[in-house]
Amino acid sequence: MRLRAVFIAMLAIASSAEAQGSLSTQGFGYPPGEFSTRSLATGGGMSQFDPQSAVNPASIATSGDPMLFMQYEPEFRRLTSGGVTQHSTTARFPLSIASVPIRSSANVALSVSTLLDRSWATSTTREVDVAGEKAKVTENVKSLGAINDVRLAAGWIPNSFIQIGIAGHVFVGQNRLFFQQLFPDSLHFVPVQQVSNLDYTGFAVSAGAILHPSSILVVAVSGRKGGNLDARAGDTIVSSAKIPDHYGVAIGYAGITGATVSAQVARDRWSALNGLGTDAAKGVDAWDAGGGIEATGPRVLERTILIRLGGRYRTLPFHAAGSEVRELAVAGGLGAQFSRNRAAFDVTLQHAWRSADSSPAVGSVKERAFTLSFGLRVRP
């Protein structure tokens, strides 16, 4: 019971956007989307067809040669709440994937991607009453953690019309919460420090298909069904919930010379996480829609440069001060291949605007974020 009380108390501390210094990492964290750098630049439009994204297991059927992909994404945020502005930076490694062919028309892949990222830190100073004495206290709260999706997928191309895929998922992660109270007068008041460690374990299965009705049109659909998700403190289960179900559909059009236009829409059942925390960390079901274009650009140093542009709109999984958090993002990126096309490097810059309805507690809350995404693909 004591461990559960600590867990609930720390979640309550993290539920305020003003204290946390971030609008996007409420509740159990921010969902990067499991998109590759390439897909992020197209607003997620290519994610259902992209073998470097951990969205549709059918997409890995087109990997061909063995492939290793790694991704790095620093994000720079600026939160404005009640006339006060705070800045923060988060560095993420949201996706890595390795795939190998098992026959000419089939591949298997192992990927590790971030489902929810909950990394933030804040420091506030206020006056409190301790045993009848007024004292200033500095509270430092920091969270380091994430829930990660470890996926083993298989994709197969039975004919020129369809490719299919299935996958099994193990969700693992850890959340380390640090709470510290410091008093200027250390002779009268003893500093308080507390650390809470939680481990997550969950399971899910997914499947998908990609259809090619013509040489210029492609349609994809995929879904993930979540199983149990447990939060543990040591060997004790402190709470349980379900992995959120995810459903998505996408369309791609290649009828423009040298370019491909794609769009996707997805639904996430984040409310399945509600058994894992308090009312302050309740998940809300969310829509995610986006699209973009990938086009052949100029040749630089005898290499063709790919140019990508896209936009995306979605609601985030958790409320801030009781209000829905909305995100609108635009992105652009470049890509090029090297070493006789055995390696490829992608870079994307995304600018996101996040907002929640004003409330009496914190007023108007807005966040602007720049995300740089770097992706490296290597084929041995």
Order of alpha helices (4+ residues) and beta strands (2+ residues): alpha-alpha-alpha-beta-beta-beta-beta-beta-beta-beta-beta-beta-beta-beta-beta-beta-beta-beta-beta-beta
